[in-house]
Amino acid sequence: MYRWPDKDIRDKKDYSVDWASRLQSGETITLSSWSISPVGVTSSDDSISGSKAITWLDGGTAGVVYSVSNVITTSRGAEYAITVQLKAF
């Protein structure tokens, strides 16, 4: 399981997944979606920049470990998914 550095519940900042190692030459990300479990952290301002899928995360409850999932679709129709853990403090 992947893990991002712990997040202060007062912070709103960008987090990203770099999919470069999964993309073939010339392949691009055409769609990216995010989901978070359990409820408490909110995702907004999603974007794609080159091989990176980006979201801004806000809020949370101190001590809770969140599972942040990103699913992408590529220009050749491939779909990839990853879940990253993020602990709020």
N, CA, C and O atoms as a GROMACS GRO file, in nm:
protein
  356
    1MET      N    1   0.086  -0.118   0.000
    1MET     CA    2   0.000   0.000   0.000
    1MET      C    3   0.090   0.124   0.000
    1MET      O    4   0.190   0.130   0.072
    2TYR      N    5   0.053   0.219  -0.080
    2TYR     CA    6   0.127   0.345  -0.087
    2TYR      C    7   0.078   0.438   0.024
    2TYR      O    8  -0.034   0.424   0.072
    3ARG      N    9   0.164   0.532   0.064
    3ARG     CA   10   0.127   0.624   0.170
    3ARG      C   11   0.186   0.762   0.143
    3ARG      O   12   0.304   0.775   0.109
    4TRP      N   13   0.102   0.864   0.160
    4TRP     CA   14   0.149   1.002   0.152
    4TRP      C   15   0.188   1.048   0.292
    4TRP      O   16   0.146   0.987   0.390
    5PRO      N   17   0.269   1.154   0.303
    5PRO     CA   18   0.300   1.210   0.435
    5PRO      C   19   0.172   1.254   0.507
    5PRO      O   20   0.074   1.292   0.442
    6ASP      N   21   0.173   1.249   0.640
    6ASP     CA   22   0.056   1.288   0.719
    6ASP      C   23   0.010   1.429   0.685
    6ASP      O   24   0.090   1.516   0.648
    7LYS      N   25  -0.121   1.451   0.698
    7LYS     CA   26  -0.184   1.578   0.662
    7LYS      C   27  -0.242   1.647   0.784
    7LYS      O   28  -0.316   1.586   0.861
    8ASP      N   29  -0.209   1.773   0.802
    8ASP     CA   30  -0.271   1.856   0.906
    8ASP      C   31  -0.415   1.883   0.864
    8ASP      O   32  -0.440   1.922   0.750
    9ILE      N   33  -0.511   1.863   0.955
    9ILE     CA   34  -0.653   1.880   0.920
    9ILE      C   35  -0.687   2.022   0.878
    9ILE      O   36  -0.791   2.045   0.815
   10ARG      N   37  -0.602   2.119   0.911
   10ARG     CA   38  -0.628   2.260   0.874
   10ARG      C   39  -0.580   2.293   0.734
   10ARG      O   40  -0.615   2.398   0.679
   11ASP      N   41  -0.500   2.204   0.676
   11ASP     CA   42  -0.440   2.232   0.546
   11ASP      C   43  -0.531   2.192   0.430
   11ASP      O   44  -0.603   2.092   0.437
   12LYS      N   45  -0.526   2.272   0.325
   12LYS     CA   46  -0.581   2.234   0.194
   12LYS      C   47  -0.463   2.240   0.099
   12LYS      O   48  -0.406   2.347   0.076
   13LYS      N   49  -0.427   2.125   0.043
   13LYS     CA   50  -0.310   2.123  -0.046
   13LYS      C   51  -0.326   2.019  -0.154
   13LYS      O   52  -0.414   1.933  -0.148
   14ASP      N   53  -0.240   2.028  -0.254
   14ASP     CA   54  -0.248   1.937  -0.368
   14ASP      C   55  -0.171   1.808  -0.341
   14ASP      O   56  -0.064   1.808  -0.279
   15TYR      N   57  -0.229   1.699  -0.390
   15TYR     CA   58  -0.168   1.566  -0.386
   15TYR      C   59  -0.177   1.510  -0.526
   15TYR      O   60  -0.270   1.540  -0.600
   16SER      N   61  -0.079   1.427  -0.563
   16SER     CA   62  -0.081   1.374  -0.700
   16SER      C   63  -0.031   1.230  -0.705
   16SER      O   64   0.038   1.181  -0.616
   17VAL      N   65  -0.068   1.164  -0.813
   17VAL     CA   66  -0.017   1.033  -0.848
   17VAL      C   67   0.048   1.048  -0.985
   17VAL      O   68  -0.015   1.097  -1.079
   18ASP      N   69   0.174   1.007  -0.995
   18ASP     CA   70   0.246   1.012  -1.123
   18ASP      C   71   0.236   0.874  -1.188
   18ASP      O   72   0.290   0.776  -1.138
   19TRP      N   73   0.165   0.868  -1.300
   19TRP     CA   74   0.138   0.743  -1.371
   19TRP      C   75   0.239   0.715  -1.482
   19TRP      O   76   0.216   0.625  -1.563
   20ALA      N   77   0.351   0.788  -1.488
   20ALA     CA   78   0.447   0.776  -1.598
   20ALA      C   79   0.494   0.632  -1.621
   20ALA      O   80   0.511   0.590  -1.735
   21SER      N   81   0.513   0.557  -1.514
   21SER     CA   82   0.565   0.421  -1.530
   21SER      C   83   0.462   0.326  -1.591
   21SER      O   84   0.499   0.218  -1.638
   22ARG      N   85   0.336   0.364  -1.592
   22ARG     CA   86   0.230   0.279  -1.648
   22ARG      C   87   0.190   0.319  -1.790
   22ARG      O   88   0.127   0.241  -1.861
   23LEU      N   89   0.227   0.440  -1.831
   23LEU     CA   90   0.188   0.490  -1.962
   23LEU      C   91   0.288   0.449  -2.070
   23LEU      O   92   0.409   0.454  -2.048
   24GLN      N   93   0.236   0.410  -2.185
   24GLN     CA   94   0.322   0.379  -2.299
   24GLN      C   95   0.363   0.509  -2.367
   24GLN      O   96   0.303   0.614  -2.343
   25SER      N   97   0.463   0.502  -2.450
   25SER     CA   98   0.510   0.619  -2.523
   25SER      C   99   0.395   0.683  -2.601
   25SER      O  100   0.328   0.615  -2.679
   26GLY      N  101   0.372   0.811  -2.580
   26GLY     CA  102   0.266   0.885  -2.649
   26GLY      C  103   0.128   0.872  -2.586
   26GLY      O  104   0.036   0.944  -2.625
   27GLU      N  105   0.112   0.784  -2.488
   27GLU     CA  106  -0.017   0.764  -2.421
   27GLU      C  107  -0.039   0.876  -2.319
   27GLU      O  108   0.055   0.919  -2.252
   28THR      N  109  -0.162   0.922  -2.307
   28THR     CA  110  -0.194   1.029  -2.214
   28THR      C  111  -0.311   0.989  -2.124
   28THR      O  112  -0.386   0.896  -2.154
   29ILE      N  113  -0.325   1.060  -2.014
   29ILE     CA  114  -0.440   1.042  -1.925
   29ILE      C  115  -0.555   1.126  -1.981
   29ILE      O  116  -0.540   1.246  -2.002
   30THR      N  117  -0.669   1.063  -2.004
   30THR     CA  118  -0.783   1.137  -2.058
   30THR      C  119  -0.891   1.161  -1.952
   30THR      O  120  -0.973   1.252  -1.967
   31LEU      N  121  -0.892   1.079  -1.847
   31LEU     CA  122  -0.993   1.092  -1.743
   31LEU      C  123  -0.932   1.049  -1.610
   31LEU      O  124  -0.857   0.952  -1.605
   32SER      N  125  -0.964   1.122  -1.504
   32SER     CA  126  -0.916   1.089  -1.370
   32SER      C  127  -1.028   1.113  -1.271
   32SER      O  128  -1.093   1.218  -1.273
   33SER      N  129  -1.051   1.016  -1.182
   33SER     CA  130  -1.151   1.035  -1.078
   33SER      C  131  -1.093   0.994  -0.943
   33SER      O  132  -1.006   0.906  -0.936
   34TRP      N  133  -1.140   1.058  -0.838
   34TRP     CA  134  -1.090   1.037  -0.703
   34TRP      C  135  -1.204   0.998  -0.610
   34TRP      O  136  -1.317   1.045  -0.626
   35SER      N  137  -1.175   0.911  -0.513
   35SER     CA  138  -1.271   0.879  -0.407
   35SER      C  139  -1.194   0.863  -0.277
   35SER      O  140  -1.076   0.825  -0.277
   36ILE      N  141  -1.261   0.891  -0.165
   36ILE     CA  142  -1.196   0.889  -0.034
   36ILE      C  143  -1.285   0.816   0.066
   36ILE      O  144  -1.407   0.837   0.070
   37SER      N  145  -1.222   0.731   0.146
   37SER     CA  146  -1.294   0.658   0.248
   37SER      C  147  -1.208   0.653   0.375
   37SER      O  148  -1.088   0.630   0.364
   38PRO      N  149  -1.265   0.672   0.493
   38PRO     CA  150  -1.404   0.708   0.520
   38PRO      C  151  -1.429   0.855   0.488
   38PRO      O  152  -1.338   0.928   0.448
   39VAL      N  153  -1.552   0.898   0.506
   39VAL     CA  154  -1.590   1.037   0.485
   39VAL      C  155  -1.515   1.125   0.584
   39VAL      O  156  -1.493   1.085   0.698
   40GLY      N  157  -1.475   1.245   0.541
   40GLY     CA  158  -1.408   1.339   0.630
   40GLY      C  159  -1.312   1.431   0.558
   40GLY      O  160  -1.303   1.550   0.588
   41VAL      N  161  -1.238   1.377   0.462
   41VAL     CA  162  -1.151   1.457   0.377
   41VAL      C  163  -1.226   1.482   0.248
   41VAL      O  164  -1.289   1.392   0.193
   42THR      N  165  -1.219   1.606   0.198
   42THR     CA  166  -1.285   1.639   0.072
   42THR      C  167  -1.182   1.662  -0.038
   42THR      O  168  -1.072   1.712  -0.013
   43SER      N  169  -1.219   1.623  -0.158
   43SER     CA  170  -1.135   1.637  -0.276
   43SER      C  171  -1.197   1.742  -0.368
   43SER      O  172  -1.318   1.744  -0.387
   44SER      N  173  -1.112   1.829  -0.424
   44SER     CA  174  -1.163   1.932  -0.514
   44SER      C  175  -1.055   1.970  -0.614
   44SER      O  176  -0.940   1.929  -0.603
   45ASP      N  177  -1.094   2.049  -0.712
   45ASP     CA  178  -1.002   2.105  -0.810
   45ASP      C  179  -0.915   1.999  -0.876
   45ASP      O  180  -0.794   2.018  -0.892
   46ASP      N  181  -0.976   1.887  -0.915
   46ASP     CA  182  -0.901   1.780  -0.981
   46ASP      C  183  -0.848   1.827  -1.116
   46ASP      O  184  -0.913   1.906  -1.186
   47SER      N  185  -0.730   1.777  -1.151
   47SER     CA  186  -0.672   1.813  -1.280
   47SER      C  187  -0.576   1.705  -1.326
   47SER      O  188  -0.542   1.612  -1.251
   48ILE      N  189  -0.532   1.718  -1.450
   48ILE     CA  190  -0.432   1.629  -1.509
   48ILE      C  191  -0.322   1.717  -1.564
   48ILE      O  192  -0.349   1.816  -1.633
   49SER      N  193  -0.197   1.681  -1.534
   49SER     CA  194  -0.083   1.755  -1.586
   49SER      C  195   0.021   1.654  -1.633
   49SER      O  196   0.092   1.594  -1.553
   50GLY      N  197   0.029   1.636  -1.765
   50GLY     CA  198   0.120   1.535  -1.820
   50GLY      C  199   0.082   1.397  -1.770
   50GLY      O  200  -0.029   1.350  -1.796
   51SER      N  201   0.174   1.331  -1.699
   51SER     CA  202   0.149   1.196  -1.649
   51SER      C  203   0.093   1.195  -1.506
   51SER      O  204   0.079   1.089  -1.446
   52LYS      N  205   0.062   1.313  -1.454
   52LYS     CA  206   0.013   1.322  -1.316
   52LYS      C  207  -0.136   1.351  -1.307
   52LYS      O  208  -0.189   1.434  -1.380
   53ALA      N  209  -0.202   1.280  -1.216
   53ALA     CA  210  -0.341   1.308  -1.178
   53ALA      C  211  -0.332   1.383  -1.045
   53ALA      O  212  -0.264   1.338  -0.953
   54ILE      N  213  -0.399   1.496  -1.035
   54ILE     CA  214  -0.384   1.586  -0.920
   54ILE      C  215  -0.520   1.614  -0.858
   54ILE      O  216  -0.620   1.630  -0.928
   55THR      N  217  -0.523   1.621  -0.725
   55THR     CA  218  -0.642   1.664  -0.652
   55THR      C  219  -0.598   1.748  -0.533
   55THR      O  220  -0.485   1.736  -0.486
   56TRP      N  221  -0.688   1.833  -0.486
   56TRP     CA  222  -0.665   1.911  -0.365
   56TRP      C  223  -0.747   1.850  -0.253
   56TRP      O  224  -0.867   1.827  -0.269
   57LEU      N  225  -0.683   1.823  -0.138
   57LEU     CA  226  -0.750   1.761  -0.025
   57LEU      C  227  -0.760   1.859   0.090
   57LEU      O  228  -0.666   1.935   0.118
   58ASP      N  229  -0.874   1.856   0.158
   58ASP     CA  230  -0.904   1.950   0.265
   58ASP      C  231  -0.975   1.877   0.378
   58ASP      O  232  -1.051   1.784   0.354
   59GLY      N  233  -0.948   1.920   0.503
   59GLY     CA  234  -1.022   1.868   0.618
   59GLY      C  235  -0.967   1.737   0.672
   59GLY      O  236  -0.849   1.705   0.655
   60GLY      N  237  -1.056   1.663   0.736
   60GLY     CA  238  -1.019   1.536   0.797
   60GLY      C  239  -1.040   1.540   0.947
   60GLY      O  240  -1.067   1.645   1.005
   61THR      N  241  -1.027   1.424   1.010
   61THR     CA  242  -1.036   1.409   1.154
   61THR      C  243  -0.903   1.357   1.204
   61THR      O  244  -0.852   1.257   1.154
   62ALA      N  245  -0.847   1.424   1.304
   62ALA     CA  246  -0.716   1.387   1.357
   62ALA      C  247  -0.714   1.240   1.399
   62ALA      O  248  -0.806   1.193   1.467
   63GLY      N  249  -0.610   1.168   1.359
   63GLY     CA  250  -0.592   1.030   1.395
   63GLY      C  251  -0.651   0.929   1.299
   63GLY      O  252  -0.622   0.810   1.308
   64VAL      N  253  -0.733   0.975   1.206
   64VAL     CA  254  -0.797   0.885   1.109
   64VAL      C  255  -0.705   0.865   0.989
   64VAL      O  256  -0.647   0.960   0.937
   65VAL      N  257  -0.694   0.740   0.944
   65VAL     CA  258  -0.620   0.708   0.822
   65VAL      C  259  -0.722   0.694   0.709
   65VAL      O  260  -0.813   0.611   0.716
   66TYR      N  261  -0.706   0.774   0.606
   66TYR     CA  262  -0.796   0.776   0.492
   66TYR      C  263  -0.737   0.696   0.375
   66TYR      O  264  -0.615   0.694   0.357
   67SER      N  265  -0.822   0.633   0.298
   67SER     CA  266  -0.783   0.566   0.175
   67SER      C  267  -0.828   0.656   0.060
   67SER      O  268  -0.947   0.677   0.039
   68VAL      N  269  -0.731   0.707  -0.014
   68VAL     CA  270  -0.758   0.797  -0.126
   68VAL      C  271  -0.731   0.719  -0.254
   68VAL      O  272  -0.618   0.679  -0.281
   69SER      N  273  -0.835   0.698  -0.334
   69SER     CA  274  -0.822   0.618  -0.456
   69SER      C  275  -0.831   0.706  -0.580
   69SER      O  276  -0.913   0.797  -0.588
   70ASN      N  277  -0.745   0.675  -0.676
   70ASN     CA  278  -0.746   0.744  -0.805
   70ASN      C  279  -0.759   0.639  -0.915
   70ASN      O  280  -0.686   0.540  -0.918
   71VAL      N  281  -0.854   0.663  -1.004
   71VAL     CA  282  -0.874   0.577  -1.121
   71VAL      C  283  -0.857   0.663  -1.244
   71VAL      O  284  -0.916   0.770  -1.255
   72ILE      N  285  -0.774   0.616  -1.338
   72ILE     CA  286  -0.756   0.691  -1.463
   72ILE      C  287  -0.794   0.605  -1.582
   72ILE      O  288  -0.792   0.482  -1.578
   73THR      N  289  -0.829   0.675  -1.690
   73THR     CA  290  -0.847   0.614  -1.821
   73THR      C  291  -0.747   0.681  -1.913
   73THR      O  292  -0.727   0.802  -1.906
   74THR      N  293  -0.685   0.603  -2.002
   74THR     CA  294  -0.583   0.659  -2.090
   74THR      C  295  -0.633   0.671  -2.234
   74THR      O  296  -0.740   0.621  -2.270
   75SER      N  297  -0.553   0.738  -2.314
   75SER     CA  298  -0.589   0.761  -2.454
   75SER      C  299  -0.600   0.633  -2.535
   75SER      O  300  -0.661   0.633  -2.642
   76ARG      N  301  -0.544   0.523  -2.487
   76ARG     CA  302  -0.559   0.395  -2.559
   76ARG      C  303  -0.667   0.307  -2.496
   76ARG      O  304  -0.685   0.193  -2.537
   77GLY      N  305  -0.740   0.361  -2.395
   77GLY     CA  306  -0.852   0.290  -2.335
   77GLY      C  307  -0.816   0.207  -2.212
   77GLY      O  308  -0.903   0.140  -2.156
   78ALA      N  309  -0.691   0.210  -2.170
   78ALA     CA  310  -0.651   0.136  -2.049
   78ALA      C  311  -0.706   0.207  -1.925
   78ALA      O  312  -0.721   0.329  -1.924
   79GLU      N  313  -0.735   0.129  -1.822
   79GLU     CA  314  -0.778   0.186  -1.694
   79GLU      C  315  -0.684   0.135  -1.586
   79GLU      O  316  -0.652   0.017  -1.579
   80TYR      N  317  -0.640   0.227  -1.501
   80TYR     CA  318  -0.550   0.194  -1.391
   80TYR      C  319  -0.606   0.256  -1.263
   80TYR      O  320  -0.671   0.360  -1.265
   81ALA      N  321  -0.578   0.189  -1.152
   81ALA     CA  322  -0.627   0.238  -1.022
   81ALA      C  323  -0.518   0.221  -0.917
   81ALA      O  324  -0.436   0.129  -0.924
   82ILE      N  325  -0.518   0.312  -0.821
   82ILE     CA  326  -0.427   0.305  -0.708
   82ILE      C  327  -0.498   0.360  -0.584
   82ILE      O  328  -0.583   0.449  -0.595
   83THR      N  329  -0.464   0.308  -0.468
   83THR     CA  330  -0.513   0.361  -0.342
   83THR      C  331  -0.394   0.399  -0.256
   83THR      O  332  -0.301   0.321  -0.239
   84VAL      N  333  -0.399   0.521  -0.203
   84VAL     CA  334  -0.292   0.574  -0.120
   84VAL      C  335  -0.348   0.605   0.019
   84VAL      O  336  -0.456   0.662   0.030
   85GLN      N  337  -0.275   0.569   0.123
   85GLN     CA  338  -0.318   0.601   0.258
   85GLN      C  339  -0.268   0.740   0.297
   85GLN      O  340  -0.159   0.783   0.259
   86LEU      N  341  -0.353   0.810   0.374
   86LEU     CA  342  -0.321   0.945   0.420
   86LEU      C  343  -0.374   0.958   0.562
   86LEU      O  344  -0.495   0.948   0.584
   87LYS      N  345  -0.284   0.981   0.658
   87LYS     CA  346  -0.326   0.997   0.798
   87LYS      C  347  -0.338   1.145   0.830
   87LYS      O  348  -0.249   1.225   0.801
   88ALA      N  349  -0.451   1.181   0.891
   88ALA     CA  350  -0.474   1.320   0.932
   88ALA      C  351  -0.425   1.339   1.075
   88ALA      O  352  -0.434   1.248   1.157
   89PHE      N  353  -0.373   1.459   1.103
   89PHE     CA  354  -0.334   1.494   1.241
   89PHE      C  355  -0.381   1.633   1.274
   89PHE      O  356  -0.357   1.680   1.386
   0.00000   0.00000   0.00000
